[in-house]
Amino acid sequence: MRSRALQENAQEALMRERELRETQADLERCRMERDEWERALLEERVVTDEARAALESVTRDLEIEREAREREADELAVEREKANNLQSVLEDFQAGKLFVHSV
């Protein structure tokens, strides 16, 4: 009876030892997976930060271009006004010249 109890205890100890090894192996696999997920997360953060920086850069460039376009549109309006004024002066001059020749 005693020998049988010792044998059962030994088998139980072996079984628990095997379960412990399997659990430790599972734990190690989980640690490795966690490490991989953490590495992937860090890579995603880098990609996100780079994308955010690129977006900010493009947004700044777009704003600079918009401001330049507005300045150019203002300059164009001024030049058109000057051209209109010169055209008006020319027309007045030509009308005066015609008036002088007809008299």
Distance bins in CASP14 RR format, pairs under 12 A and 6 or more apart:
PFRMAT RR
TARGET T0000
AUTHOR 0000-0000-0000
RMODE 2
METHOD distances of the structure
MODEL  1
1 7 0 0 0 0 0 1 0 0 0 0 0
1 8 0 0 0 0 0 1 0 0 0 0 0
2 8 0 0 0 0 0 1 0 0 0 0 0
2 9 0 0 0 0 0 1 0 0 0 0 0
3 9 0 0 0 0 0 1 0 0 0 0 0
3 10 0 0 0 0 0 1 0 0 0 0 0
4 10 0 0 0 0 0 1 0 0 0 0 0
4 11 0 0 0 0 0 1 0 0 0 0 0
5 11 0 0 0 0 0 1 0 0 0 0 0
5 12 0 0 0 0 0 1 0 0 0 0 0
6 12 0 0 0 0 0 1 0 0 0 0 0
6 13 0 0 0 0 0 1 0 0 0 0 0
7 13 0 0 0 0 0 1 0 0 0 0 0
7 14 0 0 0 0 0 1 0 0 0 0 0
8 14 0 0 0 0 0 1 0 0 0 0 0
8 15 0 0 0 0 0 1 0 0 0 0 0
9 15 0 0 0 0 0 1 0 0 0 0 0
9 16 0 0 0 0 0 1 0 0 0 0 0
10 16 0 0 0 0 0 1 0 0 0 0 0
10 17 0 0 0 0 0 1 0 0 0 0 0
11 17 0 0 0 0 0 1 0 0 0 0 0
11 18 0 0 0 0 0 1 0 0 0 0 0
12 18 0 0 0 0 0 1 0 0 0 0 0
12 19 0 0 0 0 0 1 0 0 0 0 0
13 19 0 0 0 0 0 1 0 0 0 0 0
13 20 0 0 0 0 0 1 0 0 0 0 0
14 20 0 0 0 0 0 1 0 0 0 0 0
14 21 0 0 0 0 0 1 0 0 0 0 0
15 21 0 0 0 0 0 1 0 0 0 0 0
15 22 0 0 0 0 0 1 0 0 0 0 0
16 22 0 0 0 0 0 1 0 0 0 0 0
16 23 0 0 0 0 0 1 0 0 0 0 0
17 23 0 0 0 0 0 1 0 0 0 0 0
17 24 0 0 0 0 0 1 0 0 0 0 0
18 24 0 0 0 0 0 1 0 0 0 0 0
18 25 0 0 0 0 0 1 0 0 0 0 0
19 25 0 0 0 0 0 1 0 0 0 0 0
19 26 0 0 0 0 0 1 0 0 0 0 0
20 26 0 0 0 0 0 1 0 0 0 0 0
20 27 0 0 0 0 0 1 0 0 0 0 0
21 27 0 0 0 0 0 1 0 0 0 0 0
21 28 0 0 0 0 0 1 0 0 0 0 0
22 28 0 0 0 0 0 1 0 0 0 0 0
22 29 0 0 0 0 0 1 0 0 0 0 0
23 29 0 0 0 0 0 1 0 0 0 0 0
23 30 0 0 0 0 0 1 0 0 0 0 0
24 30 0 0 0 0 0 1 0 0 0 0 0
24 31 0 0 0 0 0 1 0 0 0 0 0
25 31 0 0 0 0 0 1 0 0 0 0 0
25 32 0 0 0 0 0 1 0 0 0 0 0
26 32 0 0 0 0 0 1 0 0 0 0 0
26 33 0 0 0 0 0 1 0 0 0 0 0
27 33 0 0 0 0 0 1 0 0 0 0 0
27 34 0 0 0 0 0 1 0 0 0 0 0
28 34 0 0 0 0 0 1 0 0 0 0 0
28 35 0 0 0 0 0 1 0 0 0 0 0
29 35 0 0 0 0 0 1 0 0 0 0 0
29 36 0 0 0 0 0 1 0 0 0 0 0
30 36 0 0 0 0 0 1 0 0 0 0 0
30 37 0 0 0 0 0 1 0 0 0 0 0
31 37 0 0 0 0 0 1 0 0 0 0 0
31 38 0 0 0 0 0 1 0 0 0 0 0
32 38 0 0 0 0 0 1 0 0 0 0 0
32 39 0 0 0 0 0 1 0 0 0 0 0
33 39 0 0 0 0 0 1 0 0 0 0 0
33 40 0 0 0 0 0 1 0 0 0 0 0
34 40 0 0 0 0 0 1 0 0 0 0 0
34 41 0 0 0 0 0 1 0 0 0 0 0
35 41 0 0 0 0 0 1 0 0 0 0 0
35 42 0 0 0 0 0 1 0 0 0 0 0
36 42 0 0 0 0 0 1 0 0 0 0 0
36 43 0 0 0 0 0 1 0 0 0 0 0
37 43 0 0 0 0 0 1 0 0 0 0 0
37 44 0 0 0 0 0 1 0 0 0 0 0
38 44 0 0 0 0 0 1 0 0 0 0 0
38 45 0 0 0 0 0 1 0 0 0 0 0
39 45 0 0 0 0 0 1 0 0 0 0 0
39 46 0 0 0 0 0 1 0 0 0 0 0
40 46 0 0 0 0 0 1 0 0 0 0 0
40 47 0 0 0 0 0 1 0 0 0 0 0
41 47 0 0 0 0 0 1 0 0 0 0 0
41 48 0 0 0 0 0 1 0 0 0 0 0
42 48 0 0 0 0 0 1 0 0 0 0 0
42 49 0 0 0 0 0 1 0 0 0 0 0
43 49 0 0 0 0 0 1 0 0 0 0 0
43 50 0 0 0 0 0 1 0 0 0 0 0
44 50 0 0 0 0 0 1 0 0 0 0 0
44 51 0 0 0 0 0 1 0 0 0 0 0
45 51 0 0 0 0 0 1 0 0 0 0 0
45 52 0 0 0 0 0 1 0 0 0 0 0
46 52 0 0 0 0 0 1 0 0 0 0 0
46 53 0 0 0 0 0 1 0 0 0 0 0
47 53 0 0 0 0 0 1 0 0 0 0 0
47 54 0 0 0 0 0 1 0 0 0 0 0
48 54 0 0 0 0 0 1 0 0 0 0 0
48 55 0 0 0 0 0 1 0 0 0 0 0
49 55 0 0 0 0 0 1 0 0 0 0 0
49 56 0 0 0 0 0 1 0 0 0 0 0
50 56 0 0 0 0 0 1 0 0 0 0 0
50 57 0 0 0 0 0 1 0 0 0 0 0
51 57 0 0 0 0 0 1 0 0 0 0 0
51 58 0 0 0 0 0 1 0 0 0 0 0
52 58 0 0 0 0 0 1 0 0 0 0 0
52 59 0 0 0 0 0 1 0 0 0 0 0
53 59 0 0 0 0 0 1 0 0 0 0 0
53 60 0 0 0 0 0 1 0 0 0 0 0
54 60 0 0 0 0 0 1 0 0 0 0 0
54 61 0 0 0 0 0 1 0 0 0 0 0
55 61 0 0 0 0 0 1 0 0 0 0 0
55 62 0 0 0 0 0 1 0 0 0 0 0
56 62 0 0 0 0 0 1 0 0 0 0 0
56 63 0 0 0 0 0 1 0 0 0 0 0
57 63 0 0 0 0 0 1 0 0 0 0 0
57 64 0 0 0 0 0 1 0 0 0 0 0
58 64 0 0 0 0 0 1 0 0 0 0 0
58 65 0 0 0 0 0 1 0 0 0 0 0
59 65 0 0 0 0 0 1 0 0 0 0 0
59 66 0 0 0 0 0 1 0 0 0 0 0
60 66 0 0 0 0 0 1 0 0 0 0 0
60 67 0 0 0 0 0 1 0 0 0 0 0
61 67 0 0 0 0 0 1 0 0 0 0 0
61 68 0 0 0 0 0 1 0 0 0 0 0
62 68 0 0 0 0 0 1 0 0 0 0 0
62 69 0 0 0 0 0 1 0 0 0 0 0
63 69 0 0 0 0 0 1 0 0 0 0 0
63 70 0 0 0 0 0 1 0 0 0 0 0
64 70 0 0 0 0 0 1 0 0 0 0 0
64 71 0 0 0 0 0 1 0 0 0 0 0
65 71 0 0 0 0 0 1 0 0 0 0 0
65 72 0 0 0 0 0 1 0 0 0 0 0
66 72 0 0 0 0 0 1 0 0 0 0 0
66 73 0 0 0 0 0 1 0 0 0 0 0
67 73 0 0 0 0 0 1 0 0 0 0 0
67 74 0 0 0 0 0 1 0 0 0 0 0
68 74 0 0 0 0 0 1 0 0 0 0 0
68 75 0 0 0 0 0 1 0 0 0 0 0
69 75 0 0 0 0 0 1 0 0 0 0 0
69 76 0 0 0 0 0 1 0 0 0 0 0
70 76 0 0 0 0 0 1 0 0 0 0 0
70 77 0 0 0 0 0 1 0 0 0 0 0
71 77 0 0 0 0 0 1 0 0 0 0 0
71 78 0 0 0 0 0 1 0 0 0 0 0
72 78 0 0 0 0 0 1 0 0 0 0 0
72 79 0 0 0 0 0 1 0 0 0 0 0
73 79 0 0 0 0 0 1 0 0 0 0 0
73 80 0 0 0 0 0 1 0 0 0 0 0
74 80 0 0 0 0 0 1 0 0 0 0 0
74 81 0 0 0 0 0 1 0 0 0 0 0
75 81 0 0 0 0 0 1 0 0 0 0 0
75 82 0 0 0 0 0 1 0 0 0 0 0
76 82 0 0 0 0 0 1 0 0 0 0 0
76 83 0 0 0 0 0 1 0 0 0 0 0
77 83 0 0 0 0 0 1 0 0 0 0 0
77 84 0 0 0 0 0 1 0 0 0 0 0
78 84 0 0 0 0 0 1 0 0 0 0 0
78 85 0 0 0 0 0 1 0 0 0 0 0
79 85 0 0 0 0 0 1 0 0 0 0 0
79 86 0 0 0 0 0 1 0 0 0 0 0
80 86 0 0 0 0 0 1 0 0 0 0 0
80 87 0 0 0 0 0 1 0 0 0 0 0
81 87 0 0 0 0 0 1 0 0 0 0 0
81 88 0 0 0 0 0 1 0 0 0 0 0
82 88 0 0 0 0 0 1 0 0 0 0 0
82 89 0 0 0 0 0 1 0 0 0 0 0
83 89 0 0 0 0 0 1 0 0 0 0 0
83 90 0 0 0 0 0 1 0 0 0 0 0
84 90 0 0 0 0 0 1 0 0 0 0 0
84 91 0 0 0 0 0 1 0 0 0 0 0
85 91 0 0 0 0 0 1 0 0 0 0 0
85 92 0 0 0 0 0 1 0 0 0 0 0
86 92 0 0 0 0 0 1 0 0 0 0 0
86 93 0 0 0 0 0 1 0 0 0 0 0
87 93 0 0 0 0 0 1 0 0 0 0 0
87 94 0 0 0 0 0 1 0 0 0 0 0
88 94 0 0 0 0 0 1 0 0 0 0 0
88 95 0 0 0 0 0 1 0 0 0 0 0
89 95 0 0 0 0 0 1 0 0 0 0 0
89 96 0 0 0 0 0 1 0 0 0 0 0
90 96 0 0 0 0 0 1 0 0 0 0 0
90 97 0 0 0 0 0 1 0 0 0 0 0
91 97 0 0 0 0 0 1 0 0 0 0 0
91 98 0 0 0 0 0 1 0 0 0 0 0
92 98 0 0 0 0 0 1 0 0 0 0 0
92 99 0 0 0 0 0 1 0 0 0 0 0
93 99 0 0 0 0 0 1 0 0 0 0 0
93 100 0 0 0 0 0 1 0 0 0 0 0
94 100 0 0 0 0 0 1 0 0 0 0 0
94 101 0 0 0 0 0 1 0 0 0 0 0
95 101 0 0 0 0 0 1 0 0 0 0 0
95 102 0 0 0 0 0 1 0 0 0 0 0
96 102 0 0 0 0 1 0 0 0 0 0 0
96 103 0 0 0 0 0 1 0 0 0 0 0
97 103 0 0 0 0 0 1 0 0 0 0 0
END
